[in-house]
C-alpha cells in the first residue's frame, strides 16, 4: 500500500509541479533528485511503522495466540 501511495503521490507531484514553480527557489520544478529523496523518506517511514508491530507479532507463540481466541 505504501508503494502504491508513493507512486500516486509522485505522479501527482510531477503533474502539479508546474503550478508551484514560482514558489521554488534554486530547485527545478521536476527535479528527479527531490522526488527520489521524498519517495525514499516515505518508504523508510512506512517500513519503520510496520517494523515494530511485525517484530512484536513474530515473538508470539502461534499456538498460544490461537488458544487465546
Order of alpha helices (4+ residues) and beta strands (2+ residues): alpha-alpha-alpha
